[in-house]
Amino acid sequence: MSTVLFWLVLTALMTALFWVPYILNRIAVRGLFGAMGNPSPKDKPQSPWAQRAQWAHANAAENLAVFAPLALAAHVAGVGNNPVIGGAAMVYFFARLLHFVIYTAGIPGLRTLTFAVGWAATMAIGLALVGVI
């Protein structure tokens, strides 16, 4: 497995788990059957941190849609072990992990910084693929 593919798999697994904290909060607030029901304007609101976790999860999924094809393209092109590409994929993983934690904690300045680091890592992979860096 190439380095870029390794970090892509870890990133996908991590993103797939981001729903767990806010669903646990939903169960705590609304009860098990309330959490499993259809959303309604009459539902008790979740904790602010859980709402932020849900937004962070959505943001992670949106960004994964850009990162994943570039990571797969690098792997298919045989450059998945390139130090720039592999390093950028690792940076992306940790930036997205920190983004989720910081967004959930409600720290706006650091949230933006971690988002920007993840975006820059994605751009580095894309630019390396087209030979710019």
KAKADA-V715641 format. One record per run of one state. SS is the DSSP state (alpha for helix, beta for strand, coil for the rest). FROM is the first residue (numbers start at 1). TO is the last residue. If there is no record, write none. Layout:
# KAKADA-V715641
ss & from & to
SS & FROM & TO
SS & FROM & TO
This chain:
# KAKADA-V715641
ss & from & to
coil & 1 & 2
alpha & 3 & 17
coil & 18 & 18
alpha & 19 & 30
coil & 31 & 31
alpha & 32 & 36
coil & 37 & 47
alpha & 48 & 76
coil & 77 & 82
alpha & 83 & 105
coil & 106 & 107
alpha & 108 & 129
coil & 130 & 133
